[in-house]
């Protein structure tokens, strides 16, 4: 397996240093969460690893022949190509070999083509389409869309195809920049399972804390003009980083205290002959004392606040029978909601079912097809759209003028103060809106909500484009808000932190649960968010639909398929047996933890070994489950082709 060696790496732009003298060893089997403030250099570091951007100094060593899987957000795909064909192109080895075989056949070189056929068999070309289909489905792209041209998908779905292409390629190293963007909760959970079973080296940028907690074995923190390696997931990293900084600050404070004492002694006694020698000794000691410089952090947390101008009535919203369709596609049907003052309602569900549509209808930005909406007494709505452009009609406007237009009676100091809270200072306030990054645009909209003083917030994916510091600041602001909140989010940490009530939009209607996200999952058993169950249902439906349409096959083709069927059945049984053995061992390890006196009689080294074995087996089980799933998918296709049940 391939590792990545980074030696004395440096990257600077003009006079600004992002990081310098970085030396790291990134190993296979490890998943590195790459974190840091927006603009700190995370994406730059990933591009350097991928070979897309040169370093200012230092080297990156990756073994020749390593298959890199790189998710690039700015890459485009052929709009007229079929979705599944595009995903299959991610496996370069199979794609290039198939092209070479076709070329040889055109030239009449049957022998050469036959040799490549054998190579394609070894590479698993026969399962490529089913592998690609399985990954696309896992990422939330409906099976019905797989054979259709890419242009029929939305922008977010196209990015999922890009991600699928990367995962299909069987990479040795995965470099993923914000892979959870445009994914819903189902797809994020599927991606977590995929990465947990990935045996290569993975470096992933994400601002989704729960995703990093579930995926990362290590954290790479871009801060203090350096990249620091921490062992553990994001929660462990936060604790360890805070402890390290606290220790350094305490040590510096202790040294400064010693310096102050010695200086005071010197000042007091340097003129006295009896103490002059001691004073001189202390001066020499002072020269040897060094205070470790702590560079300024790149982390900056905006000071977001939402204070209602006045309170709303107790009954905030009543809606009956809200419905909306886009052409033949119906996304909302008969939505009834009653909202009381002070509720924080998390709206969740798979993409394409109408979450954003519902908020836009409630905000008055979109006409409903049917139904009734009644807002309560003194309600004042503040709306944060997923597409920031909705609230930026004039992109040439400066940041300062945009906010001032919303509070024209206020003075310069007030407007600049509000912008300063949103991290716009100095010349930043003179930026044109069209030049803002996604995170900057979001912070400007938070400043807008601050000056508008609504008592009802409608927030559609407010954490998109935000770094961890801004997400945490937003969560604190929403918690402190004394009004009512309805928000759409796929960030499970954010939903878990804030929601006092959950509304899940499903294909068959809505589920309205009066409790937190964690309580909701506990009640549901989490089954409805388990993509394995969803995919199993889809496959069963697909198999049922195709079982009655047996294709007439020639004798030779039928024989090949039957032979392949036998191989796959044997393989499925072997994988199942291996999974059972691994799961039994995991169960035995967990049982040993529960034995009386286990931790008293077992050394910490042995406990760590058992824990490591448990983690390793868990990852192997996930990988075997993914392999079993691919085998079962192909088995279903073969049985359908042969007319077997």
MOFENFEN-V213003 format. One record per run of one state. SS is the DSSP state (A for helix, B for strand, O for the rest). FROM is the first residue (numbers start at 1). TO is the last residue. Records with the same first field share a line. If there is no record, write none. Layout:
SS=FROM-TO + FROM-TO
This chain:
O=1-3 + 14-15 + 27-30 + 37-41 + 51-56 + 63-67 + 72-81 + 89-91 + 107-109 + 123-124 + 139-142 + 146-148 + 153-154 + 169-172 + 178-184 + 197-200 + 206-208 + 216-217 + 224-225 + 232-233 + 270-275 + 289-314 + 327-328 + 341-343 + 349-354 + 363-369 + 376-380 + 385-387 + 392-397 + 407-411 + 422-425 + 431-431 + 436-437 + 453-455 + 461-467 + 481-483 + 489-491 + 499-500 + 507-508 + 514-516 + 525-526 + 530-530 + 548-554 + 594-597 + 602-603 + 643-645
B=4-13 + 16-26 + 31-36 + 57-62 + 68-71 + 82-82 + 149-149 + 173-177 + 201-205 + 218-223 + 226-231 + 315-326 + 329-340 + 344-348 + 370-375 + 381-384 + 398-398 + 432-432 + 456-460 + 484-488 + 501-506 + 509-513
A=42-50 + 83-88 + 92-106 + 110-122 + 125-138 + 143-145 + 150-152 + 155-168 + 185-196 + 209-215 + 234-269 + 276-288 + 355-362 + 388-391 + 399-406 + 412-421 + 426-430 + 433-435 + 438-452 + 468-480 + 492-498 + 517-524 + 527-529 + 531-547 + 555-593 + 598-601 + 604-642
